Amino acid sequence: MTRKLSASFAAMCAALMYLGASTALAQQAVSNAVSSTVDSKQSREERVRFYTLLAQEALKQKQFEQAAAAYVKAFGEDARNSDSAYNAACAYAQYGATEQAFLWLDKSLKAGFTDAGHVAEDTDLISLHQDARWQPLLEKMKLEFKRQQRLWNSEVWNTPYHEQLSEDERVAGLSKFWSEVKYNFVYTDTLLDLDWDAVYLQYLPKVRAAKDTKEYYLTLMEMCALLKDAHTSVTPPEALFPTAFAVPPFRTRLIEGRVIVTDIADEKLRAQGVLPGTEILQVNGQDVKAYAQKTTAHLVSASTPQDMENRIFNFQFLMGDVAESPELRLRDAAGKSFSVRVQRGTYAQRNQSSPFESYSWRMLPGNVAYVELNSFGSDVAAKSYIHDFPEIARAKAIIFDIRKNGGGSTNVGYRILSTLTPQPFIGSHSETRNYQPAVRAWGAVQLNHEFRMNPNPADKEHQFGGKVIVLTSAGTFSAAEDFAVAFDTMKRGRIIGEPTGGSTGQPLSFSLPGGGSARVCTKKDTYADGKLFVGVGVQPDRLVRPTLNDFRAGRDTVLEAALVELQ
């Protein structure tokens, strides 16, 4: 007979998991809690979360049987939660209970878990690979996945690329994009202000009149840009990029309001005097900013003015037809003006000028650890940081540079932040649309679903107590902004630099005819207290912008300001 778990005991177990108990105490807490039941006065969501936390703690202690039992209880509280069933199967497999593992894999499939690719690569399930039931299970998952996709992203949208898509394909693609935005875009006030249905009718004749696939996708990009959200975008077919969306063999950015070359991948241009620090004055005889506004701005999905500038003058500057050779009027550091013609090429060719590493670190004079976190697109940054932590932790201060970080997984950044505080810390508040057709039929207002704000656990084994500074820019985006928001909320140190890009969220991706795709932002994020940063940017504690003189002299204005701050 199971005994009822008191609220105080539940709180104690949660505290053990968050604050880090001894192994023996944690194991005993897990064993006692798994054999108990939670207070029925708690919500179903709270009970599921409690058993999930118990299971996760049991896994840390390698108590696989107890972990499986906890996941089974979580599934018992909510049989729609396929993750609980799948995780129970993984725990049973690690425990060696093959029959139970297959039983719970089947339950997870019936509950909606259809990610066969993940299942095939999951090392927790290696013990099942030689079983005769393994391959049939994967095939069954793949078939169910295809069946489920028919509801939201059917394979009928995956039509091949052609220079001119049929009118039916073009109209269908427009309708697909319009409908996904209508029902999933989280910023409904924008849809109301635009009258999204009216926008559809406005662009219908433009789509029908598109002379080729390039013009069709440019039309969709223009329509998407009206939403003013950088996590909502249209991507043309890959086949078009080498010819219709080619880029110059160098990178630029705005420094003190001037378009400055920052990296060069073409030695011929270098020989003609196009070097880092060169200013671009005109394109084809037209003022450079006017040219960019005319050719690019109306196609750019951006959330803030600084995000727009970053995209126009960094990522998409001079993007266009590969057959065209724009003429540039430039001015070098000595004030000499000259002209060159530029041959566009691929993004890969341009990126040769600036090799990319998601993570690096070095010790600066004064015993300051400088840690570049350029991407959270994989767990490389977090794993590398933890690996190097013993050396980094010897510093008197850490400067985290996320100025070039375009995002990825928020949890990668949180893993790093967990080393800066001994207490659990909170991130952003999130919500999504809660569209219920019956509620709409009743004429009632549709309310958003607010996600529970679960504290993120501290890393008890890796703790740094010295000073910390975070560097930001308009290139700080998405999950990197989640990092900045959590750091700002922690009050662990100062943010120095420029406001961030001002866009994060969970995009929903889907296919469009001809090999293109689109995504729609489905999640609204704010500070925990409701303070806005999407559409605004995370504001630095100290505003410092790069100067052209410093750039030309090889000095990092923002980093130097951070070092002065530490002194």
C-alpha positions as CSV (number, residue, x, y, z in Angstrom):
1,M,0.0,0.0,0.0
2,T,1.5,3.3,-1.0
3,R,1.6,6.2,1.5
4,K,0.6,9.7,0.8
5,L,3.4,12.1,0.2
6,S,3.1,15.2,2.4
7,A,3.7,18.7,0.9
8,S,6.7,19.2,3.2
9,F,8.3,16.0,2.0
10,A,7.7,16.9,-1.6
11,A,9.3,20.3,-1.0
12,M,12.2,18.5,0.7
13,C,12.8,16.2,-2.2
14,A,12.6,19.1,-4.7
15,A,15.1,21.0,-2.6
16,L,17.5,18.0,-2.5
17,M,17.4,17.9,-6.3
18,Y,17.9,21.6,-6.8
19,L,20.4,22.3,-4.1
20,G,22.4,19.2,-4.4
21,A,22.4,16.6,-1.6
22,S,24.9,13.9,-0.8
23,T,24.6,10.8,-3.1
24,A,23.3,8.6,-0.3
25,L,20.7,11.1,0.9
26,A,19.5,11.8,-2.7
27,Q,19.2,8.1,-3.4
28,Q,17.2,7.6,-0.2
29,A,14.9,10.5,-1.0
30,V,14.3,9.2,-4.5
31,S,13.6,5.6,-3.3
32,N,11.1,6.9,-0.7
33,A,9.4,9.3,-3.1
34,V,9.0,6.9,-5.9
35,S,7.1,4.5,-3.6
36,S,4.8,7.3,-2.5
37,T,1.9,9.2,-4.0
38,V,1.7,13.0,-4.2
39,D,-1.0,15.1,-2.6
40,S,-4.2,14.9,-4.7
41,K,-4.7,18.6,-4.1
42,Q,-1.8,19.3,-6.4
43,S,-2.6,19.9,-10.1
44,R,-1.9,17.2,-12.6
45,E,0.8,19.3,-14.1
46,E,2.5,19.6,-10.7
47,R,2.3,15.9,-10.1
48,V,3.8,15.1,-13.5
49,R,6.6,17.6,-12.9
50,F,7.3,16.1,-9.5
51,Y,7.6,12.5,-10.7
52,T,9.7,13.7,-13.7
53,L,12.1,15.5,-11.3
54,L,12.3,12.3,-9.2
55,A,13.1,10.3,-12.4
56,Q,15.8,12.7,-13.4
57,E,17.4,12.6,-10.0
58,A,17.3,8.8,-10.1
59,L,19.0,8.7,-13.4
60,K,21.8,10.9,-12.0
61,Q,22.3,8.3,-9.3
62,K,22.1,5.5,-11.9
63,Q,19.0,4.1,-10.2
64,F,17.4,3.0,-13.4
65,E,14.6,0.9,-11.9
66,Q,13.5,3.8,-9.7
67,A,13.7,6.2,-12.7
68,A,11.5,3.9,-14.8
69,A,9.0,3.7,-11.9
70,A,8.9,7.4,-11.6
71,Y,8.3,8.0,-15.3
72,V,5.6,5.3,-15.2
73,K,3.9,7.3,-12.4
74,A,4.3,10.5,-14.4
75,F,2.6,8.8,-17.4
76,G,-0.1,7.6,-15.1
77,E,-0.9,11.2,-14.2
78,D,-1.1,12.2,-17.9
79,A,-1.3,9.4,-20.5
80,R,-1.0,12.0,-23.2
81,N,2.6,12.7,-22.3
82,S,4.5,10.6,-24.7
83,D,7.9,11.8,-23.3
84,S,7.1,10.1,-20.0
85,A,6.4,6.8,-21.7
86,Y,9.5,7.1,-23.9
87,N,11.8,8.0,-21.0
88,A,10.4,5.0,-19.0
89,A,11.4,2.8,-21.9
90,C,14.9,4.2,-21.9
91,A,15.2,3.7,-18.2
92,Y,14.0,0.1,-18.4
93,A,16.4,-0.6,-21.3
94,Q,19.3,0.7,-19.2
95,Y,18.1,-1.5,-16.3
96,G,18.1,-4.5,-18.6
97,A,14.3,-5.0,-18.5
98,T,13.9,-5.6,-22.3
99,E,10.2,-6.7,-22.2
100,Q,9.2,-3.6,-20.2
101,A,11.3,-1.4,-22.5
102,F,9.5,-2.6,-25.6
103,L,6.2,-2.3,-23.8
104,W,6.8,1.3,-23.0
105,L,8.2,2.2,-26.4
106,D,4.9,0.9,-27.8
107,K,3.0,3.0,-25.3
108,S,5.0,6.1,-26.3
109,L,4.2,5.5,-29.9
110,K,0.5,5.2,-29.2
111,A,0.8,8.4,-27.2
112,G,2.3,10.2,-30.2
113,F,6.1,9.7,-29.9
114,T,7.1,9.2,-33.6
115,D,10.7,10.5,-33.8
116,A,12.3,7.3,-35.2
117,G,15.5,9.1,-36.0
118,H,16.0,10.0,-32.3
119,V,15.1,6.5,-31.2
120,A,17.6,4.9,-33.6
121,E,20.4,7.1,-32.3
122,D,19.5,7.1,-28.6
123,T,22.4,5.3,-26.7
124,D,20.0,4.5,-23.8
125,L,18.4,1.9,-26.1
126,I,21.5,0.1,-27.5
127,S,20.6,-3.0,-25.5
128,L,17.5,-3.4,-27.7
129,H,19.2,-3.2,-31.1
130,Q,19.7,-6.9,-31.6
131,D,16.1,-7.8,-30.6
132,A,13.9,-8.9,-33.5
133,R,11.3,-6.3,-32.5
134,W,13.7,-3.4,-32.9
135,Q,13.6,-2.7,-36.7
136,P,9.8,-3.3,-37.0
137,L,9.3,-0.8,-34.2
138,L,11.4,1.8,-36.0
139,E,9.5,1.2,-39.3
140,K,6.2,1.5,-37.4
141,M,7.3,4.8,-36.0
142,K,8.3,6.1,-39.4
143,L,5.0,5.2,-40.9
144,E,3.0,6.8,-38.1
145,F,5.2,10.0,-38.4
146,K,4.3,10.2,-42.1
147,R,0.7,9.7,-41.3
148,Q,0.7,12.4,-38.6
149,Q,2.5,14.8,-40.9
150,R,-0.5,14.8,-43.3
151,L,-2.3,17.0,-40.8
152,W,0.2,19.8,-40.6
153,N,3.0,19.4,-43.2
154,S,2.0,16.9,-45.8
155,E,4.6,15.7,-48.3
156,V,2.4,17.2,-51.0
157,W,4.2,20.5,-50.3
158,N,7.6,19.1,-51.1
159,T,7.3,19.7,-54.9
160,P,10.6,19.9,-56.8
161,Y,12.2,23.1,-57.9
162,H,11.4,24.6,-61.3
163,E,12.3,27.9,-62.7
164,Q,8.6,28.6,-63.0
165,L,6.2,26.9,-60.6
166,S,2.6,26.4,-61.8
167,E,0.0,29.0,-60.7
168,D,-1.7,26.3,-58.6
169,E,1.6,25.7,-56.7
170,R,2.2,29.4,-56.2
171,V,-1.3,30.1,-54.8
172,A,-1.1,27.0,-52.7
173,G,2.2,28.1,-51.2
174,L,0.8,31.5,-50.4
175,S,-2.2,30.0,-48.8
176,K,-0.1,27.6,-46.7
177,F,2.1,30.5,-45.4
178,W,-0.9,32.7,-44.8
179,S,-2.8,30.0,-42.8
180,E,0.2,29.0,-40.7
181,V,0.7,32.6,-39.7
182,K,-3.0,33.1,-39.1
183,Y,-3.3,30.3,-36.6
184,N,0.2,30.1,-35.1
185,F,1.9,33.5,-35.1
186,V,2.0,34.4,-31.4
187,Y,1.8,38.2,-31.9
188,T,-1.9,38.5,-32.7
189,D,-2.0,42.2,-32.3
190,T,0.2,42.5,-35.4
191,L,-2.2,40.3,-37.3
192,L,-5.1,42.5,-36.2
193,D,-3.3,45.8,-37.1
194,L,-2.3,44.4,-40.5
195,D,-5.7,42.7,-41.2
196,W,-3.9,39.5,-42.2
197,D,-6.8,38.4,-44.4
198,A,-6.6,41.6,-46.3
199,V,-2.8,41.1,-46.7
200,Y,-3.6,37.7,-48.3
201,L,-5.9,39.3,-50.9
202,Q,-3.4,42.0,-51.5
203,Y,-0.6,39.5,-52.4
204,L,-2.7,37.0,-54.3
205,P,-2.5,38.8,-57.6
206,K,1.2,39.5,-57.1
207,V,1.8,35.7,-56.6
208,R,-0.2,34.9,-59.7
209,A,1.7,37.4,-61.7
210,A,5.2,36.3,-60.6
211,K,7.2,35.7,-63.7
212,D,9.4,33.0,-62.2
213,T,10.2,31.2,-58.9
214,K,12.7,33.8,-57.9
215,E,10.1,36.6,-58.1
216,Y,7.5,34.4,-56.4
217,Y,9.8,33.9,-53.4
218,L,10.7,37.5,-53.3
219,T,7.0,38.3,-53.1
220,L,6.5,35.9,-50.2
221,M,9.6,37.4,-48.4
222,E,8.1,40.9,-48.9
223,M,4.8,39.7,-47.4
224,C,6.5,38.1,-44.5
225,A,8.5,41.2,-43.7
226,L,5.3,43.0,-42.9
227,L,5.1,41.0,-39.7
228,K,8.3,42.6,-38.4
229,D,9.5,39.5,-36.6
230,A,12.9,37.9,-37.1
231,H,11.8,34.5,-36.0
232,T,9.2,34.5,-38.8
233,S,10.7,34.2,-42.3
234,V,10.6,32.8,-45.8
235,T,13.6,30.9,-47.2
236,P,13.9,30.5,-51.0
237,P,14.8,27.1,-52.5
238,E,18.4,26.2,-52.1
239,A,18.7,26.0,-55.9
240,L,18.3,29.7,-56.2
241,F,21.0,30.8,-53.8
242,P,24.1,30.4,-56.1
243,T,22.4,32.5,-58.8
244,A,19.6,34.7,-57.5
245,F,20.8,35.3,-53.9
246,A,24.5,35.6,-54.4
247,V,26.6,37.8,-52.1
248,P,29.9,39.7,-52.4
249,P,33.2,38.1,-51.2
250,F,33.4,40.3,-48.2
251,R,31.5,41.3,-45.1
252,T,30.4,44.7,-43.9
253,R,28.7,46.3,-40.9
254,L,27.6,49.7,-39.7
255,I,30.2,51.5,-37.5
256,E,29.3,55.0,-36.4
257,G,26.6,55.0,-39.1
258,R,29.0,54.2,-41.9
259,V,29.1,51.0,-44.0
260,I,32.5,49.5,-43.3
261,V,34.2,46.5,-44.8
262,T,35.2,44.1,-42.0
263,D,36.4,40.9,-43.7
264,I,37.7,40.1,-47.2
265,A,37.7,36.7,-48.9
266,D,38.9,37.9,-52.4
267,E,42.6,38.6,-52.8
268,K,42.0,40.5,-56.0
269,L,39.9,43.0,-54.1
270,R,42.6,43.3,-51.5
271,A,45.1,44.1,-54.3
272,Q,42.7,46.9,-55.5
273,G,42.8,48.5,-52.0
274,V,39.6,47.0,-50.5
275,L,40.8,46.3,-47.0
276,P,39.2,46.0,-43.6
277,G,38.2,49.5,-42.5
278,T,37.4,50.7,-46.0
279,E,34.1,52.7,-46.2
280,I,31.6,52.0,-48.9
281,L,30.0,55.3,-50.1
282,Q,28.0,54.4,-53.1
283,V,26.6,51.4,-55.1
284,N,26.0,51.9,-58.8
285,G,26.2,55.6,-58.3
286,Q,23.6,55.6,-55.5
287,D,24.1,56.5,-51.9
288,V,24.9,53.2,-50.1
289,K,22.2,53.5,-47.5
290,A,19.6,54.5,-50.1
291,Y,20.6,51.6,-52.2
292,A,20.2,49.1,-49.3
293,Q,16.8,50.5,-48.4
294,K,15.6,50.3,-52.0
295,T,16.9,46.8,-52.8
296,T,16.9,44.9,-49.5
297,A,15.0,46.5,-46.6
298,H,11.5,45.5,-47.9
299,L,12.5,41.8,-47.9
300,V,14.0,41.7,-44.4
301,S,12.1,40.1,-41.5
302,A,13.5,42.0,-38.5
303,S,12.2,42.7,-35.0
304,T,14.0,46.0,-34.1
305,P,15.8,48.8,-35.9
306,Q,19.1,47.4,-34.8
307,D,18.2,44.0,-36.0
308,M,17.2,45.5,-39.4
309,E,20.5,47.3,-39.7
310,N,22.4,44.2,-38.8
311,R,20.6,42.1,-41.4
312,I,20.8,44.7,-44.1
313,F,24.4,45.7,-43.7
314,N,25.9,42.5,-42.4
315,F,24.1,39.4,-43.6
316,Q,22.3,40.5,-46.8
317,F,24.3,43.5,-48.0
318,L,24.6,43.5,-51.8
319,M,22.8,40.2,-52.1
320,G,21.5,39.7,-55.7
321,D,21.9,38.2,-59.1
322,V,25.3,36.5,-59.6
323,A,25.5,37.8,-63.2
324,E,25.5,41.4,-62.0
325,S,28.7,43.1,-60.9
326,P,27.8,46.2,-58.7
327,E,30.2,49.1,-59.0
328,L,31.3,50.4,-55.6
329,R,32.6,53.8,-54.7
330,L,34.9,53.5,-51.6
331,R,37.1,55.5,-49.3
332,D,40.1,54.1,-47.5
333,A,41.4,55.0,-44.1
334,A,43.6,57.8,-45.6
335,G,40.6,59.5,-47.2
336,K,41.4,58.4,-50.8
337,S,38.3,57.6,-52.9
338,F,38.3,54.9,-55.6
339,S,35.9,52.6,-57.4
340,V,35.8,48.8,-58.0
341,R,33.5,46.3,-59.5
342,V,32.5,43.3,-57.4
343,Q,31.7,39.8,-58.6
344,R,29.1,38.1,-56.3
345,G,29.5,34.5,-55.2
346,T,28.3,32.0,-52.7
347,Y,27.9,32.4,-48.9
348,A,30.5,29.7,-48.5
349,Q,33.0,31.7,-50.5
350,R,32.3,34.8,-48.5
351,N,32.5,33.0,-45.1
352,Q,36.1,32.0,-45.9
353,S,37.0,35.5,-44.8
354,S,35.8,34.9,-41.3
355,P,36.3,31.3,-40.0
356,F,33.7,30.5,-37.3
357,E,34.2,28.8,-34.0
358,S,31.2,28.3,-31.7
359,Y,33.5,28.6,-28.6
360,S,37.0,29.8,-27.7
361,W,38.7,31.3,-24.7
362,R,41.9,32.9,-23.6
363,M,43.4,34.5,-20.5
364,L,43.8,38.3,-20.9
365,P,46.3,40.4,-18.9
366,G,45.2,41.0,-15.4
367,N,44.0,37.4,-15.0
368,V,40.7,37.9,-16.8
369,A,39.2,35.0,-18.7
370,Y,37.8,36.0,-22.1
371,V,35.2,33.4,-23.2
372,E,33.7,33.7,-26.7
373,L,30.3,32.0,-27.0
374,N,29.5,32.5,-30.7
375,S,26.8,29.8,-31.1
376,F,24.4,27.7,-29.0
377,G,23.4,25.8,-32.1
378,S,24.9,22.6,-30.6
379,D,26.1,21.8,-27.1
380,V,29.8,22.3,-28.1
381,A,30.0,25.7,-26.3
382,A,28.6,24.3,-23.0
383,K,30.7,21.1,-23.1
384,S,33.9,22.9,-24.0
385,Y,33.3,25.5,-21.3
386,I,32.8,22.9,-18.6
387,H,35.8,21.0,-19.8
388,D,37.9,24.2,-19.5
389,F,36.3,25.4,-16.3
390,P,39.1,24.4,-14.0
391,E,41.5,26.7,-15.8
392,I,38.9,29.4,-16.4
393,A,37.9,29.4,-12.8
394,R,41.4,30.5,-11.8
395,A,40.7,33.9,-13.2
396,K,39.7,36.9,-11.1
397,A,36.9,37.7,-13.6
398,I,35.2,36.3,-16.7
399,I,34.1,38.2,-19.7
400,F,31.5,36.3,-21.8
401,D,31.3,37.6,-25.3
402,I,28.0,36.8,-27.1
403,R,28.1,39.6,-29.6
404,K,28.2,37.2,-32.6
405,N,25.9,34.6,-31.1
406,G,22.9,34.1,-33.3
407,G,21.2,31.6,-30.9
408,G,20.4,27.9,-31.0
409,S,19.3,26.0,-27.8
410,T,18.5,28.1,-24.7
411,N,19.6,25.2,-22.5
412,V,23.2,25.4,-23.8
413,G,23.4,29.0,-22.4
414,Y,21.7,28.0,-19.2
415,R,24.3,25.3,-18.7
416,I,27.0,27.9,-18.7
417,L,25.0,30.3,-16.4
418,S,24.6,27.5,-13.9
419,T,28.2,27.9,-12.9
420,L,27.8,31.5,-11.9
421,T,25.4,31.0,-9.0
422,P,24.9,28.5,-6.2
423,Q,21.1,29.0,-6.3
424,P,18.5,28.0,-8.9
425,F,17.9,30.8,-11.4
426,I,15.0,31.8,-13.6
427,G,15.0,32.6,-17.3
428,S,12.3,34.2,-19.4
429,H,8.5,34.0,-19.1
430,S,6.9,32.3,-22.1
431,E,3.5,31.9,-23.5
432,T,1.8,30.7,-26.7
433,R,-1.5,30.8,-28.4
434,N,-4.2,28.5,-27.0
435,Y,-6.5,28.3,-30.0
436,Q,-9.7,26.3,-29.2
437,P,-12.2,26.1,-32.1
438,A,-15.2,25.7,-29.8
439,V,-14.2,28.8,-27.7
440,R,-14.1,30.7,-31.0
441,A,-17.5,29.4,-32.0
442,W,-18.9,30.7,-28.7
443,G,-17.5,34.1,-29.5
444,A,-15.2,34.2,-26.5
445,V,-11.7,35.8,-26.4
446,Q,-8.9,33.3,-26.9
447,L,-6.4,33.5,-24.1
448,N,-2.7,32.5,-24.3
449,H,-1.3,29.5,-22.5
450,E,1.5,30.6,-20.1
451,F,4.3,28.1,-19.5
452,R,5.4,27.3,-16.0
453,M,8.6,29.1,-15.0
454,N,10.7,26.3,-13.6
455,P,13.9,27.4,-11.9
456,N,17.1,26.2,-13.6
457,P,19.4,24.2,-11.2
458,A,22.8,25.5,-10.3
459,D,25.9,23.4,-11.1
460,K,27.2,22.5,-7.6
461,E,30.4,21.0,-8.9
462,H,31.4,24.0,-11.0
463,Q,31.1,27.4,-9.4
464,F,32.8,30.7,-10.2
465,G,32.5,33.5,-7.6
466,G,34.5,36.3,-9.3
467,K,33.3,39.2,-11.3
468,V,31.4,38.6,-14.5
469,I,30.7,40.8,-17.5
470,V,28.6,39.9,-20.6
471,L,29.2,41.7,-24.0
472,T,26.2,42.2,-26.3
473,S,25.4,43.7,-29.7
474,A,22.6,43.7,-32.3
475,G,24.1,40.3,-33.4
476,T,23.1,38.8,-30.1
477,F,20.0,37.0,-31.0
478,S,17.4,34.4,-30.0
479,A,18.9,31.9,-27.4
480,A,21.8,34.2,-26.8
481,E,19.2,36.8,-25.8
482,D,17.7,34.3,-23.4
483,F,21.2,34.0,-21.9
484,A,21.4,37.8,-21.6
485,V,17.9,38.0,-20.0
486,A,18.7,35.3,-17.4
487,F,22.1,36.8,-16.6
488,D,20.5,40.3,-16.2
489,T,17.8,38.8,-13.9
490,M,20.5,37.0,-11.8
491,K,22.2,40.4,-11.1
492,R,25.5,38.5,-11.3
493,G,27.3,41.2,-13.2
494,R,27.0,43.9,-15.8
495,I,26.1,43.8,-19.5
496,I,28.3,46.1,-21.7
497,G,27.9,46.9,-25.4
498,E,24.9,47.5,-27.5
499,P,21.2,46.4,-27.3
500,T,20.6,42.9,-28.5
501,G,18.7,42.0,-31.7
502,G,15.4,41.8,-29.8
503,S,14.0,38.6,-31.1
504,T,13.6,35.1,-29.6
505,G,10.9,32.5,-29.5
506,Q,10.1,29.0,-30.9
507,P,9.8,29.0,-34.7
508,L,7.5,26.5,-36.4
509,S,9.0,25.4,-39.7
510,F,7.2,24.0,-42.7
511,S,7.8,23.3,-46.4
512,L,6.7,25.4,-49.4
513,P,6.4,24.4,-53.0
514,G,9.5,24.3,-55.2
515,G,11.9,23.4,-52.4
516,G,11.5,26.5,-50.2
517,S,10.4,26.8,-46.6
518,A,9.1,29.2,-44.0
519,R,8.9,29.5,-40.2
520,V,6.5,31.2,-37.9
521,C,7.2,32.4,-34.3
522,T,4.9,30.5,-31.9
523,K,6.2,31.6,-28.5
524,K,6.3,35.0,-26.9
525,D,9.0,35.7,-24.3
526,T,9.5,38.4,-21.8
527,Y,11.5,38.9,-18.6
528,A,10.0,37.0,-15.7
529,D,8.3,40.2,-14.4
530,G,6.8,41.0,-17.8
531,K,9.4,43.5,-19.0
532,L,9.7,43.4,-22.8
533,F,12.9,42.6,-24.7
534,V,11.4,41.2,-28.0
535,G,10.9,44.1,-30.3
536,V,13.2,46.2,-28.1
537,G,16.4,44.3,-27.3
538,V,18.1,43.5,-24.0
539,Q,19.5,46.8,-22.9
540,P,23.1,46.9,-21.6
541,D,24.0,48.4,-18.2
542,R,26.6,50.4,-20.0
543,L,26.1,51.4,-23.6
544,V,29.3,51.2,-25.6
545,R,29.5,51.2,-29.4
546,P,32.5,50.4,-31.6
547,T,34.3,53.3,-33.1
548,L,35.8,53.4,-36.6
549,N,39.2,54.6,-35.4
550,D,39.4,51.7,-32.9
551,F,38.4,49.2,-35.6
552,R,41.0,50.5,-38.0
553,A,43.6,50.3,-35.3
554,G,42.7,46.8,-34.4
555,R,41.2,47.7,-31.0
556,D,38.0,46.2,-29.7
557,T,36.2,49.3,-28.2
558,V,33.6,47.2,-26.2
559,L,36.1,44.7,-24.8
560,E,38.4,47.5,-23.7
561,A,35.5,49.2,-22.0
562,A,34.8,45.9,-20.1
563,L,38.4,45.6,-19.0
564,V,38.3,49.2,-17.7
565,E,35.0,48.3,-15.9
566,L,36.7,45.5,-14.1
567,Q,39.5,47.7,-12.9
